[in-house]
Amino acid sequence: MILYLDCSSGASGDMLAAALLDVAGAQPSEEGPLERRGAPALKAAGIDPRLVRIERTTRGGVDALAFRVADDG
């Protein structure tokens, strides 16, 4: 599989992460790509994986995943 990203207008990190997790089949109620692959990457970036969650959302009539990082302070 080849994935092309056209980011000529920019891409926010949370939206890109959510889109890639959605393509990988991540579901908020199941263990999946976020736990298997995302947790090590988050740890490497200095983010506690327990602070990250994904949830289903609808915006502008489009169903998608939302990627959220809670503030630990």
Summary of the structure (lengths in Angstrom):
residues: 73
radius of gyration: 12.8
end to end distance: 39.9
largest distance: 39.9
contacts: 146
relative contact order: 0.18
helix: 36%
strand: 22%
